[in-house]
Amino acid sequence: MSVHLEQVRALVVEHGRITASPEELGPESDLYAAGLTSLTTVHVMLALEDHFDVEFPDNLLSRQTFETLQSICEAVEELVD
């Protein structure tokens, strides 16, 4: 399965309670500056796990993993391979 930025963006916007509009979120946009919190990060992680049928290991449960759409895509790509 290929991880597409648009899929990740949709899940982050839906489950992350982002205050920015989806169009404002580029691959390197700081999601925490856009409204992501530690609590909503958990919601995003669970949505990603369900959507891509993966499980995030402890080493990927960090702020850096969820800081940008690009970093999320890279982490999920690693898990689906």
Sequence and secondary structure as in RCSB ss.txt:
>XXXX:A:sequence
MSVHLEQVRALVVEHGRITASPEELGPESDLYAAGLTSLTTVHVMLALEDHFDVEFPDNLLSRQTFETLQSICEA
VEELVD
>XXXX:A:secstr
    HHHHHHHHHHHH  SS GGG  TT  TTTTT  HHHHHHHHHHHHHHHT    GGG STTTTSSHHHHHHH
HHHHH 
